[in-house]
Amino acid sequence: MIEKFKNILLLKSHSAGIGDILRSSAAWKAIKNKSPDVNLHLLFITNHPGYPSEELIKKHHLLSSFHTINKEYFNNIKDFKKAIKLAYEVINDVKPDFIIDFEPYGLETTIVSLIGRLKYKIPTLGINEVFPRGLLYTYHADSVKKFMKKHNMDVLNYTDRDFVVLDRLGIERGDIQIEIKETEEAIKFRENLRKSLGLPENQEILIVNIGCGTEDAIPKRPDFNIYEFLISKAYEKYGLIPVLIGAKFEKDINQDFIKKFSLKHKEIPIFDIAGETTITESVGAINAGRIVISSDSGPYHIAVALKKPNLALFNFENTPHYHFNPWTICRLVNPPDFNQLEKDLDYLYSLKMG
């Protein structure tokens, strides 16, 4: 059925974090595999309009366009008309011949799909999470619970979530992974990175994201001793030069780490480029690494999407956030098993990706 459509409007309403949006790219790829010529347009209804991740996603190679509407507009009478007006504008701009609502919960995406169905006579697809929600769409998929039972899942990975609605179209994930490509800005940054740091052009780099700089994310930040161990081992065994990345507000975290690290390892050069990249340039920085080590945050998902050998460090079990592929290791490090971490490093270095 999906092969006959030329423009599909995808509706999402979730966290504005880089990883949370980027994880949907596996579903975009699956649709494109089924219908290579289709144009995909993403409408993201968000509590955080203007979030940095938007700049990255709007340039994603699998999307023809990217749009946002402030979620708060749907939640009060004063701004509700504004939300409807913006939905009209997006639909008029995209001119979709099909609308897919990926969200099993909430009213915002359902309202937009109803506008498309009732006002513009566009066929829609949604999730019948609770009866009679499915009746609001032209077509509907079964609930999340039924999807998990059908596919023998105990835990629904966040990447797999988007395949609940696609199940109605016979589109399965299989081994499709999330993906992203470097933009021109990213390529330029990557190509100039070593020169800017005074490193030889052939010098291999270890990209490190300590991350979790916001107050609510601090509990996810692994202990500095774990980073110290991994960085020192990567340098001693493979000569990898550590380059710390992060947002501007994570500069202090990186500098604090470098100060403590350098007291013990004066012989190891270490660089900090936190705050020196745009969100698109950060993709180039991550792609410059032979290996990427990160906490459970955006750079981890970008490394996965780039098929870059990466080690994701988790302070607590968070299976829905895990990625499963040959170039990614998700490791629980509270408490850390240093012998295992060294083996992880050895394995990732042995990979020849790209």
LUMROSE-238904 format. One record per residue (C-alpha): x negated, y negated, z; chain. Coordinates in nm, 2 decimals, padded with zeros to 4 digits, always signed. Each point is the difference from the previous one (the first is absolute). Layout:
N
<atom east="X" north="Y" up="Z" chaine="A"/>
...
END
This chain:
354
<atom east="+00.00" north="+00.00" up="+00.00" chaine="A"/>
<atom east="-00.27" north="-00.25" up="+00.10" chaine="A"/>
<atom east="-00.17" north="+00.02" up="-00.35" chaine="A"/>
<atom east="+00.28" north="-00.21" up="-00.16" chaine="A"/>
<atom east="-00.07" north="-00.31" up="+00.22" chaine="A"/>
<atom east="-00.24" north="-00.27" up="-00.10" chaine="A"/>
<atom east="+00.01" north="-00.23" up="+00.31" chaine="A"/>
<atom east="+00.04" north="+00.14" up="+00.35" chaine="A"/>
<atom east="+00.04" north="-00.22" up="+00.31" chaine="A"/>
<atom east="-00.15" north="+00.17" up="+00.31" chaine="A"/>
<atom east="+00.13" north="-00.11" up="+00.34" chaine="A"/>
<atom east="-00.21" north="+00.02" up="+00.31" chaine="A"/>
<atom east="+00.03" north="-00.14" up="+00.35" chaine="A"/>
<atom east="-00.28" north="+00.09" up="+00.23" chaine="A"/>
<atom east="-00.31" north="-00.13" up="+00.18" chaine="A"/>
<atom east="-00.20" north="-00.25" up="-00.21" chaine="A"/>
<atom east="-00.33" north="+00.17" up="+00.09" chaine="A"/>
<atom east="-00.23" north="+00.09" up="-00.29" chaine="A"/>
<atom east="+00.02" north="+00.37" up="+00.07" chaine="A"/>
<atom east="+00.38" north="+00.00" up="+00.04" chaine="A"/>
<atom east="+00.06" north="-00.14" up="-00.34" chaine="A"/>
<atom east="-00.29" north="+00.17" up="-00.18" chaine="A"/>
<atom east="+00.13" north="+00.35" up="+00.11" chaine="A"/>
<atom east="+00.29" north="-00.05" up="-00.23" chaine="A"/>
<atom east="-00.24" north="+00.01" up="-00.30" chaine="A"/>
<atom east="+00.02" north="+00.38" up="-00.01" chaine="A"/>
<atom east="+00.37" north="-00.03" up="-00.07" chaine="A"/>
<atom east="-00.06" north="-00.27" up="-00.27" chaine="A"/>
<atom east="-00.25" north="+00.24" up="-00.16" chaine="A"/>
<atom east="+00.24" north="+00.29" up="+00.01" chaine="A"/>
<atom east="+00.27" north="-00.21" up="-00.18" chaine="A"/>
<atom east="-00.25" north="-00.11" up="-00.26" chaine="A"/>
<atom east="-00.11" north="+00.36" up="-00.05" chaine="A"/>
<atom east="+00.36" north="+00.09" up="-00.07" chaine="A"/>
<atom east="+00.06" north="-00.31" up="-00.22" chaine="A"/>
<atom east="-00.33" north="-00.16" up="-00.11" chaine="A"/>
<atom east="+00.16" north="-00.30" up="-00.18" chaine="A"/>
<atom east="+00.22" north="-00.11" up="+00.28" chaine="A"/>
<atom east="-00.06" north="-00.34" up="+00.16" chaine="A"/>
<atom east="+00.01" north="+00.01" up="+00.38" chaine="A"/>
<atom east="+00.10" north="-00.32" up="+00.19" chaine="A"/>
<atom east="-00.03" north="+00.00" up="+00.38" chaine="A"/>
<atom east="+00.23" north="-00.21" up="+00.22" chaine="A"/>
<atom east="-00.14" north="+00.00" up="+00.36" chaine="A"/>
<atom east="+00.23" north="-00.13" up="+00.27" chaine="A"/>
<atom east="-00.23" north="-00.10" up="+00.28" chaine="A"/>
<atom east="-00.01" north="-00.16" up="+00.35" chaine="A"/>
<atom east="-00.34" north="-00.15" up="-00.10" chaine="A"/>
<atom east="+00.03" north="-00.18" up="-00.33" chaine="A"/>
<atom east="-00.33" north="-00.13" up="-00.13" chaine="A"/>
<atom east="-00.20" north="+00.28" up="+00.18" chaine="A"/>
<atom east="-00.35" north="+00.06" up="-00.16" chaine="A"/>
<atom east="+00.10" north="+00.34" up="-00.13" chaine="A"/>
<atom east="+00.24" north="-00.16" up="-00.25" chaine="A"/>
<atom east="-00.30" north="-00.14" up="-00.20" chaine="A"/>
<atom east="-00.14" north="+00.35" up="-00.03" chaine="A"/>
<atom east="+00.32" north="+00.18" up="-00.09" chaine="A"/>
<atom east="+00.13" north="-00.26" up="-00.25" chaine="A"/>
<atom east="-00.32" north="+00.09" up="-00.21" chaine="A"/>
<atom east="+00.05" north="+00.37" up="+00.03" chaine="A"/>
<atom east="-00.05" north="+00.17" up="-00.34" chaine="A"/>
<atom east="+00.31" north="+00.22" up="+00.04" chaine="A"/>
<atom east="+00.24" north="-00.30" up="+00.05" chaine="A"/>
<atom east="+00.13" north="-00.23" up="-00.27" chaine="A"/>
<atom east="+00.11" north="-00.26" up="+00.26" chaine="A"/>
<atom east="+00.02" north="-00.05" up="+00.38" chaine="A"/>
<atom east="+00.26" north="-00.20" up="+00.19" chaine="A"/>
<atom east="+00.08" north="-00.07" up="+00.36" chaine="A"/>
<atom east="+00.30" north="-00.12" up="+00.20" chaine="A"/>
<atom east="-00.01" north="-00.10" up="+00.37" chaine="A"/>
<atom east="+00.17" north="+00.26" up="+00.20" chaine="A"/>
<atom east="+00.13" north="-00.25" up="+00.25" chaine="A"/>
<atom east="+00.22" north="-00.15" up="-00.27" chaine="A"/>
<atom east="+00.22" north="+00.31" up="+00.01" chaine="A"/>
<atom east="+00.04" north="-00.02" up="+00.38" chaine="A"/>
<atom east="+00.18" north="-00.33" up="+00.06" chaine="A"/>
<atom east="+00.30" north="-00.16" up="-00.16" chaine="A"/>
<atom east="-00.18" north="-00.33" up="-00.07" chaine="A"/>
<atom east="-00.26" north="+00.16" up="-00.23" chaine="A"/>
<atom east="+00.20" north="+00.29" up="-00.14" chaine="A"/>
<atom east="+00.10" north="-00.19" up="-00.31" chaine="A"/>
<atom east="-00.36" north="-00.08" up="-00.06" chaine="A"/>
<atom east="-00.08" north="+00.38" up="+00.01" chaine="A"/>
<atom east="+00.27" north="+00.07" up="-00.25" chaine="A"/>
<atom east="-00.12" north="-00.28" up="-00.23" chaine="A"/>
<atom east="-00.35" north="+00.13" up="+00.01" chaine="A"/>
<atom east="+00.12" north="+00.35" up="-00.08" chaine="A"/>
<atom east="+00.19" north="-00.14" up="-00.30" chaine="A"/>
<atom east="-00.32" north="-00.17" up="-00.11" chaine="A"/>
<atom east="-00.21" north="+00.31" up="+00.02" chaine="A"/>
<atom east="+00.25" north="+00.21" up="-00.19" chaine="A"/>
<atom east="+00.05" north="-00.26" up="-00.27" chaine="A"/>
<atom east="-00.38" north="-00.03" up="-00.03" chaine="A"/>
<atom east="-00.07" north="+00.38" up="-00.01" chaine="A"/>
<atom east="+00.31" north="+00.10" up="-00.20" chaine="A"/>
<atom east="-00.02" north="+00.35" up="+00.14" chaine="A"/>
<atom east="+00.20" north="+00.29" up="-00.16" chaine="A"/>
<atom east="-00.04" north="+00.20" up="+00.32" chaine="A"/>
<atom east="-00.05" north="-00.08" up="+00.37" chaine="A"/>
<atom east="-00.15" north="+00.24" up="+00.26" chaine="A"/>
<atom east="+00.04" north="-00.07" up="+00.37" chaine="A"/>
<atom east="-00.28" north="+00.18" up="+00.18" chaine="A"/>
<atom east="+00.12" north="-00.08" up="+00.35" chaine="A"/>
<atom east="+00.20" north="+00.25" up="+00.20" chaine="A"/>
<atom east="+00.10" north="-00.25" up="+00.26" chaine="A"/>
<atom east="+00.10" north="-00.37" up="+00.02" chaine="A"/>
<atom east="+00.24" north="-00.21" up="-00.19" chaine="A"/>
<atom east="-00.22" north="-00.25" up="-00.19" chaine="A"/>
<atom east="-00.10" north="+00.23" up="-00.29" chaine="A"/>
<atom east="+00.35" north="+00.14" up="-00.01" chaine="A"/>
<atom east="+00.14" north="-00.34" up="-00.04" chaine="A"/>
<atom east="-00.23" north="-00.08" up="-00.29" chaine="A"/>
<atom east="+00.08" north="+00.33" up="-00.17" chaine="A"/>
<atom east="+00.37" north="-00.07" up="+00.04" chaine="A"/>
<atom east="-00.05" north="-00.34" up="-00.17" chaine="A"/>
<atom east="-00.16" north="+00.18" up="-00.29" chaine="A"/>
<atom east="+00.26" north="+00.26" up="-00.02" chaine="A"/>
<atom east="+00.32" north="-00.21" up="+00.05" chaine="A"/>
<atom east="-00.10" north="-00.33" up="-00.16" chaine="A"/>
<atom east="-00.24" north="+00.11" up="-00.28" chaine="A"/>
<atom east="+00.14" north="+00.36" up="-00.05" chaine="A"/>
<atom east="-00.35" north="+00.15" up="+00.05" chaine="A"/>
<atom east="-00.01" north="+00.36" up="+00.10" chaine="A"/>
<atom east="-00.16" north="+00.05" up="+00.34" chaine="A"/>
<atom east="-00.16" north="+00.27" up="+00.21" chaine="A"/>
<atom east="-00.03" north="+00.02" up="+00.37" chaine="A"/>
<atom east="-00.02" north="+00.23" up="+00.30" chaine="A"/>
<atom east="+00.31" north="+00.15" up="+00.17" chaine="A"/>
<atom east="-00.17" north="-00.02" up="+00.34" chaine="A"/>
<atom east="+00.33" north="-00.02" up="+00.18" chaine="A"/>
<atom east="+00.34" north="+00.07" up="-00.17" chaine="A"/>
<atom east="+00.15" north="-00.20" up="-00.17" chaine="A"/>
<atom east="-00.31" north="-00.21" up="-00.09" chaine="A"/>
<atom east="-00.05" north="+00.20" up="-00.31" chaine="A"/>
<atom east="+00.33" north="-00.12" up="-00.14" chaine="A"/>
<atom east="-00.14" north="-00.35" up="-00.02" chaine="A"/>
<atom east="-00.23" north="+00.11" up="-00.29" chaine="A"/>
<atom east="+00.07" north="+00.14" up="-00.34" chaine="A"/>
<atom east="-00.22" north="+00.30" up="+00.09" chaine="A"/>
<atom east="-00.14" north="+00.11" up="+00.33" chaine="A"/>
<atom east="-00.26" north="+00.23" up="+00.14" chaine="A"/>
<atom east="+00.04" north="+00.21" up="+00.31" chaine="A"/>
<atom east="-00.11" north="-00.12" up="+00.35" chaine="A"/>
<atom east="-00.35" north="+00.00" up="+00.13" chaine="A"/>
<atom east="+00.08" north="+00.30" up="+00.22" chaine="A"/>
<atom east="+00.13" north="+00.20" up="-00.29" chaine="A"/>
<atom east="-00.30" north="-00.10" up="-00.22" chaine="A"/>
<atom east="-00.24" north="+00.12" up="+00.27" chaine="A"/>
<atom east="+00.18" north="+00.33" up="+00.05" chaine="A"/>
<atom east="+00.01" north="+00.06" up="-00.38" chaine="A"/>
<atom east="-00.38" north="-00.06" up="-00.02" chaine="A"/>
<atom east="-00.09" north="+00.18" up="+00.33" chaine="A"/>
<atom east="-00.14" north="-00.31" up="+00.16" chaine="A"/>
<atom east="-00.04" north="-00.04" up="+00.37" chaine="A"/>
<atom east="-00.13" north="-00.36" up="-00.03" chaine="A"/>
<atom east="+00.08" north="-00.25" up="-00.28" chaine="A"/>
<atom east="-00.32" north="-00.17" up="-00.10" chaine="A"/>
<atom east="+00.05" north="-00.37" up="-00.09" chaine="A"/>
<atom east="-00.10" north="+00.06" up="-00.36" chaine="A"/>
<atom east="+00.25" north="+00.28" up="-00.03" chaine="A"/>
<atom east="+00.28" north="-00.22" up="+00.13" chaine="A"/>
<atom east="+00.05" north="-00.16" up="-00.35" chaine="A"/>
<atom east="+00.06" north="+00.35" up="-00.15" chaine="A"/>
<atom east="+00.32" north="+00.05" up="+00.20" chaine="A"/>
<atom east="+00.20" north="-00.22" up="-00.25" chaine="A"/>
<atom east="-00.20" north="+00.12" up="-00.30" chaine="A"/>
<atom east="+00.10" north="+00.36" up="+00.08" chaine="A"/>
<atom east="+00.34" north="-00.08" up="-00.16" chaine="A"/>
<atom east="-00.19" north="-00.06" up="-00.32" chaine="A"/>
<atom east="-00.19" north="+00.32" up="+00.02" chaine="A"/>
<atom east="-00.32" north="-00.20" up="+00.06" chaine="A"/>
<atom east="-00.24" north="+00.17" up="+00.25" chaine="A"/>
<atom east="-00.33" north="-00.12" up="+00.14" chaine="A"/>
<atom east="-00.21" north="+00.31" up="-00.06" chaine="A"/>
<atom east="-00.36" north="-00.10" up="+00.04" chaine="A"/>
<atom east="+00.05" north="-00.37" up="-00.10" chaine="A"/>
<atom east="-00.20" north="-00.23" up="+00.22" chaine="A"/>
<atom east="+00.03" north="-00.38" up="+00.06" chaine="A"/>
<atom east="-00.21" north="-00.21" up="-00.23" chaine="A"/>
<atom east="-00.12" north="-00.34" up="-00.08" chaine="A"/>
<atom east="-00.24" north="-00.16" up="-00.26" chaine="A"/>
<atom east="-00.25" north="-00.28" up="+00.04" chaine="A"/>
<atom east="+00.11" north="-00.33" up="-00.14" chaine="A"/>
<atom east="-00.25" north="-00.23" up="-00.18" chaine="A"/>
<atom east="-00.06" north="-00.18" up="+00.33" chaine="A"/>
<atom east="-00.07" north="+00.33" up="+00.18" chaine="A"/>
<atom east="-00.25" north="+00.12" up="-00.27" chaine="A"/>
<atom east="-00.18" north="-00.34" up="+00.01" chaine="A"/>
<atom east="-00.03" north="+00.02" up="+00.38" chaine="A"/>
<atom east="-00.13" north="+00.36" up="+00.00" chaine="A"/>
<atom east="-00.25" north="-00.07" up="-00.28" chaine="A"/>
<atom east="-00.14" north="-00.30" up="+00.19" chaine="A"/>
<atom east="+00.01" north="+00.14" up="+00.35" chaine="A"/>
<atom east="-00.35" north="+00.16" up="+00.03" chaine="A"/>
<atom east="-00.16" north="-00.31" up="-00.15" chaine="A"/>
<atom east="+00.18" north="-00.23" up="+00.24" chaine="A"/>
<atom east="-00.13" north="+00.22" up="+00.29" chaine="A"/>
<atom east="-00.35" north="+00.01" up="-00.13" chaine="A"/>
<atom east="+00.02" north="+00.37" up="-00.07" chaine="A"/>
<atom east="-00.14" north="+00.20" up="-00.30" chaine="A"/>
<atom east="+00.25" north="+00.07" up="-00.27" chaine="A"/>
<atom east="-00.02" north="+00.38" up="+00.06" chaine="A"/>
<atom east="+00.03" north="-00.03" up="+00.38" chaine="A"/>
<atom east="+00.28" north="+00.22" up="+00.14" chaine="A"/>
<atom east="+00.23" north="-00.16" up="+00.24" chaine="A"/>
<atom east="+00.22" north="+00.12" up="+00.29" chaine="A"/>
<atom east="+00.31" north="-00.21" up="+00.02" chaine="A"/>
<atom east="+00.13" north="-00.02" up="+00.36" chaine="A"/>
<atom east="+00.34" north="-00.14" up="+00.11" chaine="A"/>
<atom east="+00.02" north="-00.03" up="+00.38" chaine="A"/>
<atom east="+00.33" north="-00.17" up="-00.06" chaine="A"/>
<atom east="+00.31" north="-00.01" up="+00.22" chaine="A"/>
<atom east="-00.06" north="-00.37" up="+00.08" chaine="A"/>
<atom east="+00.36" north="-00.09" up="+00.08" chaine="A"/>
<atom east="+00.11" north="+00.03" up="+00.36" chaine="A"/>
<atom east="+00.26" north="+00.27" up="-00.07" chaine="A"/>
<atom east="-00.25" north="+00.21" up="-00.19" chaine="A"/>
<atom east="-00.29" north="-00.01" up="+00.26" chaine="A"/>
<atom east="+00.10" north="+00.34" up="+00.15" chaine="A"/>
<atom east="-00.07" north="+00.15" up="-00.35" chaine="A"/>
<atom east="-00.36" north="-00.13" up="+00.00" chaine="A"/>
<atom east="-00.26" north="+00.28" up="+00.06" chaine="A"/>
<atom east="-00.27" north="-00.04" up="+00.25" chaine="A"/>
<atom east="-00.31" north="-00.19" up="-00.11" chaine="A"/>
<atom east="-00.22" north="+00.31" up="+00.09" chaine="A"/>
<atom east="+00.17" north="+00.20" up="-00.28" chaine="A"/>
<atom east="-00.09" north="-00.26" up="-00.26" chaine="A"/>
<atom east="-00.35" north="-00.03" up="+00.14" chaine="A"/>
<atom east="-00.05" north="+00.38" up="-00.03" chaine="A"/>
<atom east="+00.13" north="+00.02" up="-00.36" chaine="A"/>
<atom east="-00.19" north="-00.31" up="-00.13" chaine="A"/>
<atom east="-00.33" north="+00.11" up="+00.15" chaine="A"/>
<atom east="+00.04" north="+00.35" up="-00.14" chaine="A"/>
<atom east="+00.10" north="-00.12" up="-00.34" chaine="A"/>
<atom east="-00.32" north="-00.22" up="-00.01" chaine="A"/>
<atom east="-00.24" north="+00.26" up="+00.15" chaine="A"/>
<atom east="+00.12" north="+00.29" up="-00.22" chaine="A"/>
<atom east="+00.10" north="-00.17" up="-00.32" chaine="A"/>
<atom east="-00.14" north="-00.36" up="+00.01" chaine="A"/>
<atom east="+00.35" north="-00.16" up="-00.02" chaine="A"/>
<atom east="+00.00" north="-00.37" up="+00.09" chaine="A"/>
<atom east="+00.30" north="-00.09" up="+00.21" chaine="A"/>
<atom east="+00.22" north="-00.28" up="-00.12" chaine="A"/>
<atom east="+00.29" north="-00.10" up="+00.24" chaine="A"/>
<atom east="+00.31" north="-00.13" up="-00.16" chaine="A"/>
<atom east="+00.32" north="-00.15" up="+00.14" chaine="A"/>
<atom east="+00.23" north="-00.30" up="+00.01" chaine="A"/>
<atom east="-00.12" north="-00.34" up="+00.11" chaine="A"/>
<atom east="+00.15" north="+00.05" up="+00.35" chaine="A"/>
<atom east="-00.20" north="+00.33" up="+00.04" chaine="A"/>
<atom east="-00.33" north="-00.18" up="-00.04" chaine="A"/>
<atom east="-00.05" north="-00.03" up="+00.38" chaine="A"/>
<atom east="+00.06" north="+00.37" up="+00.04" chaine="A"/>
<atom east="-00.26" north="+00.08" up="-00.26" chaine="A"/>
<atom east="-00.25" north="-00.24" up="+00.14" chaine="A"/>
<atom east="+00.05" north="+00.15" up="+00.35" chaine="A"/>
<atom east="-00.07" north="+00.34" up="-00.14" chaine="A"/>
<atom east="-00.31" north="-00.11" up="-00.19" chaine="A"/>
<atom east="-00.14" north="-00.16" up="+00.31" chaine="A"/>
<atom east="+00.03" north="+00.32" up="+00.20" chaine="A"/>
<atom east="-00.10" north="+00.22" up="-00.29" chaine="A"/>
<atom east="-00.32" north="-00.19" up="-00.08" chaine="A"/>
<atom east="-00.12" north="+00.02" up="+00.36" chaine="A"/>
<atom east="-00.04" north="+00.38" up="-00.05" chaine="A"/>
<atom east="-00.07" north="+00.01" up="-00.37" chaine="A"/>
<atom east="-00.23" north="-00.29" up="-00.09" chaine="A"/>
<atom east="-00.13" north="+00.19" up="-00.30" chaine="A"/>
<atom east="+00.34" north="+00.03" up="-00.17" chaine="A"/>
<atom east="+00.11" north="-00.30" up="-00.21" chaine="A"/>
<atom east="+00.37" north="-00.07" up="+00.04" chaine="A"/>
<atom east="+00.22" north="-00.25" up="-00.18" chaine="A"/>
<atom east="+00.34" north="-00.16" up="+00.08" chaine="A"/>
<atom east="+00.22" north="-00.14" up="-00.28" chaine="A"/>
<atom east="+00.32" north="-00.03" up="+00.20" chaine="A"/>
<atom east="+00.20" north="-00.30" up="-00.13" chaine="A"/>
<atom east="-00.21" north="-00.04" up="-00.31" chaine="A"/>
<atom east="+00.23" north="+00.19" up="-00.23" chaine="A"/>
<atom east="+00.35" north="-00.07" up="-00.14" chaine="A"/>
<atom east="+00.24" north="+00.30" up="+00.03" chaine="A"/>
<atom east="-00.07" north="+00.09" up="-00.36" chaine="A"/>
<atom east="-00.38" north="-00.04" up="+00.04" chaine="A"/>
<atom east="+00.02" north="+00.23" up="+00.30" chaine="A"/>
<atom east="+00.08" north="+00.29" up="-00.24" chaine="A"/>
<atom east="-00.33" north="-00.06" up="-00.18" chaine="A"/>
<atom east="-00.18" north="-00.01" up="+00.34" chaine="A"/>
<atom east="+00.15" north="+00.33" up="+00.10" chaine="A"/>
<atom east="-00.08" north="+00.15" up="-00.34" chaine="A"/>
<atom east="-00.36" north="-00.10" up="+00.04" chaine="A"/>
<atom east="-00.05" north="+00.25" up="+00.28" chaine="A"/>
<atom east="-00.14" north="+00.36" up="-00.04" chaine="A"/>
<atom east="+00.21" north="+00.08" up="+00.30" chaine="A"/>
<atom east="+00.27" north="-00.21" up="+00.18" chaine="A"/>
<atom east="+00.06" north="+00.03" up="+00.38" chaine="A"/>
<atom east="+00.31" north="-00.16" up="+00.13" chaine="A"/>
<atom east="+00.26" north="-00.01" up="+00.28" chaine="A"/>
<atom east="+00.36" north="+00.06" up="-00.08" chaine="A"/>
<atom east="+00.05" north="-00.32" up="-00.20" chaine="A"/>
<atom east="+00.03" north="-00.14" up="-00.35" chaine="A"/>
<atom east="-00.36" north="+00.06" up="-00.12" chaine="A"/>
<atom east="+00.05" north="+00.37" up="+00.08" chaine="A"/>
<atom east="+00.29" north="+00.02" up="-00.24" chaine="A"/>
<atom east="-00.18" north="-00.20" up="-00.27" chaine="A"/>
<atom east="-00.29" north="+00.24" up="+00.02" chaine="A"/>
<atom east="+00.23" north="+00.29" up="-00.04" chaine="A"/>
<atom east="+00.17" north="-00.17" up="-00.30" chaine="A"/>
<atom east="-00.34" north="-00.06" up="-00.16" chaine="A"/>
<atom east="-00.10" north="+00.37" up="+00.05" chaine="A"/>
<atom east="-00.29" north="-00.12" up="+00.21" chaine="A"/>
<atom east="-00.15" north="+00.25" up="+00.25" chaine="A"/>
<atom east="+00.14" north="-00.12" up="+00.33" chaine="A"/>
<atom east="+00.02" north="+00.08" up="+00.37" chaine="A"/>
<atom east="+00.31" north="-00.13" up="+00.18" chaine="A"/>
<atom east="-00.04" north="-00.02" up="+00.38" chaine="A"/>
<atom east="+00.32" north="+00.04" up="+00.21" chaine="A"/>
<atom east="+00.02" north="-00.07" up="+00.37" chaine="A"/>
<atom east="+00.32" north="+00.21" up="+00.02" chaine="A"/>
<atom east="+00.18" north="+00.25" up="-00.22" chaine="A"/>
<atom east="+00.20" north="-00.18" up="-00.27" chaine="A"/>
<atom east="+00.07" north="+00.27" up="-00.26" chaine="A"/>
<atom east="+00.23" north="-00.21" up="-00.21" chaine="A"/>
<atom east="-00.29" north="-00.24" up="-00.07" chaine="A"/>
<atom east="-00.24" north="+00.28" up="-00.11" chaine="A"/>
<atom east="-00.10" north="+00.06" up="-00.36" chaine="A"/>
<atom east="-00.08" north="+00.35" up="-00.12" chaine="A"/>
<atom east="-00.26" north="+00.02" up="-00.29" chaine="A"/>
<atom east="-00.36" north="+00.11" up="-00.05" chaine="A"/>
<atom east="-00.15" north="-00.35" up="+00.04" chaine="A"/>
<atom east="+00.18" north="-00.09" up="+00.33" chaine="A"/>
<atom east="-00.06" north="+00.12" up="+00.35" chaine="A"/>
<atom east="+00.24" north="-00.11" up="+00.28" chaine="A"/>
<atom east="-00.17" north="+00.06" up="+00.33" chaine="A"/>
<atom east="+00.14" north="-00.03" up="+00.35" chaine="A"/>
<atom east="-00.28" north="-00.16" up="+00.21" chaine="A"/>
<atom east="+00.14" north="-00.04" up="+00.34" chaine="A"/>
<atom east="-00.21" north="+00.16" up="+00.13" chaine="A"/>
<atom east="-00.25" north="+00.03" up="-00.28" chaine="A"/>
<atom east="-00.17" north="+00.31" up="-00.12" chaine="A"/>
<atom east="-00.33" north="-00.13" up="-00.12" chaine="A"/>
<atom east="-00.12" north="+00.33" up="-00.15" chaine="A"/>
<atom east="+00.32" north="+00.01" up="-00.21" chaine="A"/>
<atom east="-00.04" north="-00.37" up="-00.10" chaine="A"/>
<atom east="-00.35" north="+00.07" up="-00.13" chaine="A"/>
<atom east="+00.13" north="+00.29" up="-00.20" chaine="A"/>
<atom east="+00.27" north="-00.23" up="-00.14" chaine="A"/>
<atom east="-00.26" north="-00.25" up="-00.10" chaine="A"/>
<atom east="-00.21" north="+00.27" up="-00.17" chaine="A"/>
<atom east="+00.30" north="+00.13" up="-00.19" chaine="A"/>
<atom east="+00.11" north="-00.34" up="-00.12" chaine="A"/>
<atom east="-00.36" north="-00.09" up="-00.12" chaine="A"/>
<atom east="+00.00" north="+00.33" up="-00.20" chaine="A"/>
<atom east="+00.30" north="-00.11" up="-00.21" chaine="A"/>
<atom east="-00.06" north="-00.14" up="-00.34" chaine="A"/>
<atom east="+00.30" north="-00.21" up="-00.07" chaine="A"/>
<atom east="+00.06" north="-00.21" up="-00.31" chaine="A"/>
END
